[in-house]
Amino acid sequence: MHLLLNQNSDQVVRTQLQSLGRLLPVFQLCGYTGFVLGFAQSMILVKHLRLSPLTFLGITGVVILTFCTLMMVTKILAGEEIIIYYHHEIAVVVVTAVFLRLTRQSVLPYLDITVLGIGLFLSCGRLGCLMVGCCHGRPCRWGIAYRDEHAHAGFPAYLVGVKLFPIQAVESVFAACIVVSGTVLLLKRCPPGTALAFYIVSYGMARFCFEFARGDTARPYLGGFSEAQWTSLLLALALAGGEQAKIVPASRWHWAVAIAMGAAMVLISVWRRFDSSRRFELLHPRHVREIIGALDYLERPWQPARSSSELSPRAAGIHIAHTSLGYRISSGQSVIGPRHLKHYSVSKGGGSLSLRAAQVLARLLARFEQSPSSFNVIQTSTGVFHILFDSCSATEYQEKSSATPAASHEVLSRY
């Protein structure tokens, strides 16, 4: 069942869909679908709440103009087209509020509807992200393995074939649930601004958690937390302040969420400081990229040095790769009896590598080896850890090593 789910999920994701003899880009198709559904939902709510359809048409124009302007400015500054959801959400809400003030309309009722439309757009948009591989998750035992066609469309080539947790699908479903709940609040005639506050706090709380599963390297970090996590906290605090100033309806759980996110940041920072496994730095998306690059380097054919001055660890026959954090990895393959054994050696320059850190590395390597079922970590007195893949257990390995010293020497002499 596990293998079947993996295979089926891999076949679902694609960058293009064929319709009426034409190939349509899936990401744009999901975006347009989200816009149409969001607009339709909003117009239904406008009619139900007896608001002005003409005013909402003006809001729609403002939203489109704001979206396109922000995309153009981002492209000029970054040199490429980047859509960052939080930037667009904040810009749309602020510009829409200004537009409503200038036209002397009630701000909160229309913002309730607008933000729910944005949420529905986001839900569809994240499905587009899932299909093309942007905003992807971290390596996982179960997930989506993207193909070369995704790499041609911009997906990181070094992650092709690696199972990644489908965090985009999780976010899409959660955003849809928030929209449904917010719509129920509107239909129940809750005070204006209730749905707006509910959406901002609920999505912010979820996004704060989702960021821990994100695996894309372009995400900015500050103090060990992503830009989106800081934005979620600041928006929750700003909303709580707005409730105190009686700008939006107050709710105690909104304050609780803001405090919980702040406390979580403090506790997680302390835990990371004393975590002997160094899990955060080891599994940081940028370091994972380095590890994959190191494994690719180790797989390259060995080239002998042309002169003694060009000797390097690799040229000398020792297959070693380094990461920026000082982790050293070497690899090899051996046959011990009837079994084919893939083995890695890991250590840390300038410091000792703990057993827990070696186990974290082993689980990560298992994702790339696509052999998550079993691995064994053997610690040596020199601070080097040997990670063995295949069906050979640590006990069997030691027995075979003593029974076949030549084979054992072949395994360990490469490190």
Summary of the structure (lengths in Angstrom):
residues: 415
radius of gyration: 26.2
end to end distance: 38.3
largest distance: 87.5
contacts: 1269
relative contact order: 0.07
helix: 60%
strand: 13%
